[in-house]
Amino acid sequence: MSAISKSDSKPKLTAKQHRFATKMATGKLSMADAYRQSYSADNMKAATIRTEASKLMANPHVTSMISTLRGRIEAACAASALSDRDIVLSKLRLLVDHALPSDSVKVRALELLGKSCGVFAEVVEHKEHRSPEQILDDIDKRLAADEHEDDMMDDDMLAGDMSDDDDMLGATGTAAVH
């Protein structure tokens, strides 16, 4: 049987290849496990199964089908999530519309609706008016502090180097053999 139909220019997969692609598209099985579930592999060695599964994954028609199926799965998941969101929001709106004005359910439903729409996002603006001279003065102070820290680190490093030299010298001032 030919892999390409004469009446259609699109390559056709065999039923087993399609089953393998479907199993791989789920992302839940290894190539070897998908192969075992798609083909008669009971009498095959594990190495042979891995080789054959790898050959299938190298087939551009199979990988194209896997990509197509994964795209469909992702689209279905996205549609389901969107649908679930719409259901929750519509039920919250019903609660808002039909609850008594003093009802805590209505208040909670409004709060959840507001959060879903980003109504309660806090925006904190901190505006401080400073003159250019004040800004330059702050920059100079920060640079001086950074230079002071660098000098302190250099002094610490030099002191560390000197103590290492002292360790290597014996009490007599001559190099100790370690």
DAMOJO-V658967 format. One record per backbone hydrogen bond with DSSP energy under -0.5 kcal/mol. CO is the residue of the C=O (numbers start at 1). NH is the residue of the N-H. Records with the same first field share a line. If there is no record, write none. Layout:
CO=NH + NH
This chain:
3=12
10=5
14=18
15=19
16=20
17=21
18=22
19=23
20=24
21=25
22=26
23=27 + 28
24=27
30=34
31=35
32=36
33=37
34=38
35=38 + 39
39=41
41=44
45=49
46=50
47=51
48=52
49=53
50=54
51=55
52=56
53=57
54=58
55=59
56=59
58=60
59=63
60=64
61=65
62=66
63=67
64=68
65=69
66=70
67=71
68=72
69=73
70=74
71=75
72=76
73=77
74=78
75=79
76=80
77=81
78=82
79=83
80=84
81=85
82=86
83=87
84=88
85=89
86=90
87=91
88=92
89=93
90=94
91=95
92=96
93=97
94=98
95=99
100=103
103=107
104=108
105=109
106=110
107=111
108=112
109=113
110=114
111=115
112=116
113=117
114=118 + 119 + 120
115=118
118=121
122=124
123=125
124=126
125=127
126=128
128=130
131=135
132=136
133=137
134=138
135=139
136=140
137=141
138=142
139=143
140=144
141=145
142=146
143=147
144=148
145=149
146=150
147=151
148=152
149=153
150=154
151=155
152=156
153=157
154=158
155=159
156=160
157=161
158=162
159=163
160=164
161=165
162=166
163=167
164=168
165=169
168=176
170=173
174=170
176=178
